[in-house]
Amino acid sequence: MRSNSEPGPFLRPVRVTITVPYNAYQALVERSNVQGRSLSNLAAYLLESALQGGHPSEHNQGRMESADGFRRRA
């Protein structure tokens, strides 16, 4: 039997629970309503597209961000 982490022709989606700021949640809900898609589908799409579309220089910036993913104020 193959685990979810091993490569194969069909990998099952994995459920993840995250906590987001309320304003981000509201923006996601509004955008999902406008686009006529579920909140989880939109969140998965945005996460996947951000991971695929990132530039190598953006990975260095990630080290300067705080643990919750937001930039620290100067």
Secondary structure, DSSP 8 states (H G I E B T S, - for coil): ---TTS--S------------HHHHHHHHHHHHHHT--HHHHHHHHHHHHHHH--HHHHHHGGGS-TTS-----
